[in-house]
Amino acid sequence: MTMTSPAELLEFPVEALNLNSHNPRFHTPTTSEKVALNAILNLSPAKLLNLARDIAQSGSLSPADLPIVVIKQGQPVVLEGNRRVAALKLLRNPDLADDALIR
């Protein structure tokens, strides 16, 4: 068995992270970041809002729950943790939500 070197831990501003437009939860790939965010939100609004509330109350994500990000065509794309990143994006910019009640 060969060991590979550990992945490099990088930091990105939340705004720089791109949600996975090919998220397996979507029926079809999304066409933009805002569409992807609202698709995640529409899958389970209560869960996403509860997650956002928990993040806001704790002030951060647990280091054990950091998203998994890959660089695709020079852009950071979230492979795992799309709901967490969507919650962070909504906390920073509620206007990203299409639904006025959610904003």
Secondary structure, DSSP 8 states (H G I E B T S, - for coil): -------------GGG-B--TT-TTSSS--SSHHHHHHHHHHH-HHHHHHHHHHHHHHSS--GGG--EEEEETTEEEEEE-HHHHHHHHHHH-GGG-S-TTT-
